[in-house]
Amino acid sequence: MRVSVIGGGVAGAASAIALRRATGAEVTIHEAYEDPAGQVGSYLSLAVNGLRGLDSLGCLAEVQAAGFPVALQRVWSSSGKLLGEVPRGRLASDDLHSTTLLRGRLVEVLRAEAASAGARIETGRRVEPADLDADLVVAADGIWSATRSALDPAAPQVQYAGLYCVSGVSEGVHLTPGTYHFVFGRRGAFLCVPAADGTVWWSAQVPAPEPPDPAEITRARLAELYGKEELPLSLIRAATRVDRPMPMHRLADVPVWHDGRTVLIGDAAHPVGAGQGASMAIEDAVALARCVASVPDVDRALAEYTRLRRPRVDRMTRSAATNRAAKTPGTVRRRVNDLLMPIAFRHVYARSTSWLYR
């Protein structure tokens, strides 16, 4: 079998590994850009469901070595009250801990593993499914996927989600290693984690009706937005680098995931966010390879893949929408959150997330 993968990011590289090892297919990755890292400094977390996918691909240890483990997550109110402490990206009973790393490092590790598995990687050239002489085309071309519209001209369009994100790195602020912090600020959510080198990686997620002008989002503007939250403000003031603002986007349900030869995976089919984008892409890769290996006809294999994946992805998409809404609370909702979240974290959190981490 000849397989062409459009896109050499997380979803594309993982699917190349999975398909090579599950089917022995001839796999070629076509990546339009030379540099895998994308925005410099951007980081992500892999929850245990994504890590177990990597384990099945045989590259868990390499990815873990490229990042650092994060066992816990602490959630804070805008006033500095601790609302809850929960396991980060796992159940309390799970010994496997979430891993945080730079997105570019994850892509580098996965591309190296794909090459080791026998996949060819071609960079610096944009391709379309019609250009490819392959039995199976895996479209892992991200949220702005051109393949999605080619499969279905009526496919939904990407929309601005009403939030933008600014990432940064700070020095000289001590936080407990292995702990992720989430602050429900008055003017936006703020996330931070101490990295293995002693710096702190952070991101501010700010609600705004329109995407911002990058020139207007300065360090002084961030300090103004988070001026009443002690931890965010201290990190903004201690920042050694502040990246340009990145608008966050959403995509309505995509009705068509495949035709007889081409299939969408990862953000091309379902950008979920909520810290699960990379993990869901890895799950997609594993599930797709298993379906192709077990169902002899490609068209039927893609139908089976869609049948298996869509219910879980739909549930994750709904959860992500709730997550976005929680980052933009008004005064009344923020006060209600301060009262109810400690109870929810103690009595509801484990049960409400078990479907994801199991």
C-alpha positions in Angstrom: 0.0 0.0 0.0 1.2 3.5 -0.8 0.3 6.2 1.7 0.8 10.0 1.4 0.5 12.1 4.5 -0.2 15.8 3.9 1.4 17.7 6.9 4.3 16.8 9.0 3.1 18.1 12.3 2.0 16.0 15.3 -0.9 14.3 13.5 1.0 13.7 10.3 4.2 12.3 11.8 2.3 10.1 14.3 0.1 8.7 11.6 3.2 7.9 9.5 4.7 6.0 12.4 1.5 4.2 13.1 0.8 3.2 9.5 4.3 2.0 8.9 4.4 -0.2 11.9 0.8 -1.5 11.7 0.6 -2.1 7.9 4.1 -1.9 6.5 2.9 0.6 3.9 5.1 2.8 1.8 4.6 6.2 3.6 5.6 9.6 2.5 5.1 12.8 4.5 4.6 16.0 2.5 5.3 19.0 4.7 5.0 22.5 3.2 7.4 24.1 5.7 11.0 23.3 6.5 10.9 24.2 10.2 8.7 22.0 12.4 8.6 24.3 15.3 6.0 26.8 14.2 5.8 29.8 16.6 9.0 29.9 18.7 8.4 29.2 22.3 4.9 27.6 22.0 4.5 24.7 24.3 1.9 22.0 24.9 1.0 19.3 27.4 0.3 15.6 26.6 -2.2 14.0 28.8 -2.0 10.3 29.6 -4.3 9.3 26.8 -1.9 10.8 24.3 1.1 9.3 26.1 -0.4 5.9 25.9 -0.8 6.4 22.2 2.9 7.2 21.9 3.7 4.1 23.9 1.8 2.0 21.4 3.9 3.7 18.7 7.1 2.8 20.5 8.3 6.4 21.1 7.0 7.3 24.6 10.4 7.4 26.2 11.9 9.7 23.5 9.0 12.2 23.9 9.2 12.1 27.7 13.0 12.9 27.4 12.2 15.9 25.3 10.0 17.4 28.0 9.3 17.2 31.7 6.6 15.5 33.8 3.8 17.5 35.4 2.0 15.6 38.1 -0.5 18.2 39.5 -2.6 21.1 38.5 -3.6 23.9 40.9 -6.5 26.2 40.1 -6.6 29.7 41.6 -9.2 32.4 41.8 -8.5 36.0 40.8 -8.1 36.8 44.5 -5.4 34.2 45.0 -7.7 31.6 46.6 -6.8 28.0 45.9 -9.9 26.5 44.3 -8.6 23.0 43.9 -5.6 20.7 43.3 -6.1 17.8 40.8 -3.9 15.3 38.9 -2.7 17.0 35.7 -4.0 15.2 32.6 -4.6 11.8 34.4 -6.6 10.1 37.1 -5.2 10.1 40.6 -4.5 6.3 40.4 -2.4 6.7 37.3 1.4 6.5 37.7 2.0 7.9 34.2 2.3 11.7 34.4 1.4 14.4 31.9 4.4 15.6 29.9 5.0 19.3 28.9 7.3 20.2 26.1 7.8 22.6 23.2 5.7 21.8 20.2 8.7 22.0 17.9 10.5 19.4 20.0 7.6 17.0 19.9 7.4 17.3 16.1 11.2 16.8 15.8 11.0 13.6 17.9 8.0 12.2 15.9 9.6 13.0 12.6 12.8 11.3 13.6 10.8 8.3 14.7 8.8 8.3 11.4 12.1 8.3 9.5 13.4 5.5 11.6 10.3 3.5 10.9 10.9 3.8 7.2 8.8 6.8 6.2 10.1 9.3 3.7 9.8 13.0 4.6 9.7 15.7 1.9 9.6 19.3 3.1 9.3 22.7 1.5 6.6 21.8 -1.0 2.8 22.2 -0.8 0.7 19.4 -2.3 -2.9 18.5 -2.8 -4.6 15.1 -2.7 -5.2 15.2 -6.5 -1.4 15.5 -7.0 -0.7 12.3 -5.1 -0.4 8.8 -6.6 -1.4 6.9 -3.4 -3.9 4.3 -2.2 -4.5 6.3 0.9 -4.1 10.1 1.6 -4.0 11.2 5.2 -4.8 14.9 5.4 -3.1 16.2 8.6 -2.9 19.7 7.3 -4.2 21.5 10.4 -7.0 23.8 11.3 -6.7 25.7 8.1 -6.9 22.5 6.1 -7.3 23.0 2.3 -8.2 19.3 2.0 -11.3 19.8 4.2 -12.9 22.1 1.7 -11.8 19.9 -1.2 -13.6 16.9 0.4 -16.7 19.0 1.1 -17.2 22.5 -0.4 -19.9 23.1 2.2 -17.6 22.3 5.1 -17.7 24.9 8.0 -15.2 27.7 8.0 -12.8 28.4 10.8 -14.1 31.1 13.2 -12.3 33.3 15.7 -13.1 31.9 19.1 -13.2 35.2 21.0 -9.9 34.6 22.8 -6.3 35.4 22.0 -3.2 33.9 23.6 0.1 35.4 24.5 2.9 33.1 25.5 6.1 34.0 27.4 9.0 32.8 29.4 10.1 34.3 32.8 13.1 34.0 35.0 13.6 34.5 38.8 10.1 33.4 39.9 10.1 30.2 41.9 7.2 27.7 41.5 6.9 24.2 42.8 8.3 21.8 40.1 5.9 19.4 38.5 2.9 21.6 39.1 0.8 23.4 36.5 -1.0 26.6 37.6 -4.3 27.9 36.2 -5.6 31.3 37.3 -9.1 32.5 36.6 -8.2 36.2 36.2 -10.6 39.1 36.1 -9.6 39.9 32.5 -8.6 36.5 31.3 -7.2 33.1 32.2 -3.5 32.7 32.9 -1.6 29.4 32.7 2.0 28.7 33.8 4.3 25.8 34.6 7.9 25.8 35.9 10.2 24.2 33.2 13.1 21.9 33.7 15.7 24.6 33.2 14.3 26.8 36.0 12.4 29.2 33.9 8.6 29.5 33.9 6.6 29.0 30.7 3.3 30.9 30.7 0.4 31.9 28.5 -2.3 34.5 28.9 -5.7 33.8 27.3 -7.6 37.0 27.0 -11.2 37.4 25.8 -11.7 40.0 23.1 -14.5 40.5 20.6 -12.1 40.9 17.7 -8.5 39.5 17.1 -6.0 42.0 18.5 -3.6 44.3 16.7 -0.2 42.7 17.7 1.3 46.2 18.1 -1.2 46.9 20.9 -0.5 43.8 23.0 2.6 45.0 24.8 4.1 43.8 28.1 2.6 47.0 29.7 -0.8 46.1 28.3 -0.6 42.6 29.7 0.5 44.0 33.1 -2.6 46.2 33.0 -4.9 43.3 32.1 -3.5 41.1 35.0 -2.7 44.0 37.4 -4.9 42.6 40.2 -3.6 39.0 40.0 -0.3 38.5 41.9 1.1 35.4 40.2 0.4 36.5 36.6 1.6 40.0 37.2 4.9 38.8 38.8 5.6 36.6 35.7 4.7 39.3 33.2 7.1 41.7 35.0 9.9 39.0 35.1 9.4 38.0 31.5 12.6 37.6 29.4 10.5 36.9 26.3 6.9 37.7 25.3 5.7 36.2 22.0 3.2 37.9 19.6 -0.5 37.4 20.3 -2.1 34.5 18.6 -5.9 34.5 18.0 -7.6 31.2 19.1 -10.0 29.6 16.7 -12.9 27.1 16.6 -14.5 25.0 14.0 -18.1 23.7 13.9 -18.7 20.0 13.4 -17.2 18.7 10.2 -19.7 16.4 8.5 -17.4 14.8 6.0 -14.1 13.3 7.3 -13.3 11.1 4.3 -14.0 9.9 0.8 -12.9 6.6 -0.6 -9.2 7.5 -0.4 -8.6 10.6 1.6 -9.2 11.1 5.4 -9.0 14.1 7.7 -7.2 13.6 11.0 -6.2 15.9 13.9 -7.1 19.6 13.7 -8.1 19.2 10.1 -11.1 17.2 11.3 -11.7 18.5 14.8 -9.6 21.2 16.5 -10.5 20.6 20.2 -8.1 22.7 22.2 -8.5 22.4 26.0 -5.0 21.0 26.2 -6.0 17.9 24.2 -5.2 18.8 20.6 -2.0 16.9 20.4 -3.2 13.9 22.4 -6.4 13.6 20.2 -4.2 13.8 17.1 -2.1 10.9 18.4 -5.2 8.9 19.2 -6.4 9.5 15.7 -3.2 8.2 14.3 -3.3 5.0 16.3 -7.0 4.4 15.5 -6.5 5.0 11.8 -3.6 2.6 11.5 -5.5 -0.1 13.4 -8.5 0.3 11.1 -6.4 0.2 7.9 -4.6 -2.9 9.2 -7.7 -4.8 10.1 -10.2 -3.8 7.3 -8.9 -4.9 3.9 -10.7 -2.2 1.8 -9.5 1.4 2.3 -13.0 2.9 1.9 -14.5 0.6 4.5 -11.5 1.1 6.8 -12.0 4.9 6.7 -15.7 4.5 7.4 -14.8 2.3 10.4 -12.3 4.8 11.6 -14.9 7.6 11.5 -17.4 5.4 13.3 -15.0 4.7 16.1 -13.5 8.2 16.5 -16.4 10.6 16.0 -18.3 10.0 19.3 -15.2 10.5 21.4 -14.1 13.6 19.5 -17.6 15.1 19.6 -17.6 14.7 23.4 -14.1 16.3 23.6 -15.3 19.2 21.4 -18.2 19.9 23.7 -15.9 19.8 26.7 -13.5 22.2 25.0 -16.4 24.7 24.3 -17.3 24.6 28.0 -13.6 25.2 28.8 -13.5 28.3 26.6 -16.6 29.7 28.2 -15.1 29.2 31.7 -12.2 31.4 30.7 -14.5 34.4 30.0 -16.6 34.7 33.1 -18.3 38.0 34.2 -18.2 39.2 37.8 -21.3 37.2 38.9 -20.1 34.0 37.3 -16.6 34.4 38.7 -18.0 34.7 42.3 -20.2 31.6 41.7 -17.1 29.7 40.4 -15.2 30.7 43.6 -17.9 29.1 45.7 -18.7 26.0 43.6 -15.3 25.0 42.1 -13.8 23.7 45.3 -16.8 21.4 45.8 -16.6 20.3 42.1 -12.9 19.5 42.3 -13.3 17.4 45.5 -16.4 15.5 44.4 -17.0 15.6 40.7 -13.7 16.1 38.8 -12.4 12.5 38.9 -15.7 11.1 37.7 -16.3 13.7 35.0 -12.8 13.2 33.4 -12.5 9.4 33.8 -14.0 8.8 30.3 -11.1 10.8 28.8 -8.2 9.5 30.7 -9.3 5.8 30.6 
